[in-house]
């Protein structure tokens, strides 16, 4: 429920922004099953993940938590680069390489995001985004055990990335599985602590927490796919005056 989720934005009248919280746009034909898995994930989150994340935020200074995030982002660079190339995003690939070189050297292995401080911000790319760029349909909304909000397309992308990640492959082939487990544990902890207030706020203020998480996930995912560009689905409709010429 927590991976890839952020606070849900709303329109000025208080209604949820695209994607909608309810209606056909939800694309959730498996809602009954999804709600059951969501309930299970939420119990695990409230009993284990939230308290651990709260303790992490209390015990570890913000500067050190930022350093952990920076290292995790840096380690993900090979995957980001691969997806840049698969999408034909040559400028993005150049930025990824530049960030990796700067942060791995001057940034002491990525502990300090020197690149961002010099105008080269971090950007996230995944195989699910690549599939979207290729025009592959997302398929039905899914809630995965432990992992949370997803879709058929995103679940396949996540699975292939988890299997093919170069860092994971090297760790496994050199009998350093501990490195993979450590990375996964730190990633979960980092993400849950990052969205600590956002999830608490969403839980407190949502009429339907499940639907709010679903909308927040879709909104963030669409933002990743569009890379900050305007969503054409949000453009106002323009009448075709050629069909009704003035007399």
Secondary structure, DSSP 8 states (H G I E B T S, - for coil): --TT-----B-TTS-B-SS-SSSGGG--TTHHHHHHHHHHHHHHIIIIIHHHHHHHHHHS-HHHHHHHHHHHHHHTHHHHHHHHHHTT-HHHHHHHHHHHHHHHHTTTTTTS-HHHHTT-------HHHHHHHTT----SEEEETTTEEEEHHHHHHHHHHHHH-HHHHHHHHTT-HHHHHHHHHHHHHHHHHHTHHHHHHHHHH-SSHHHHHHHHHHHHHHHHHHTT---GGGS-----GGGS---
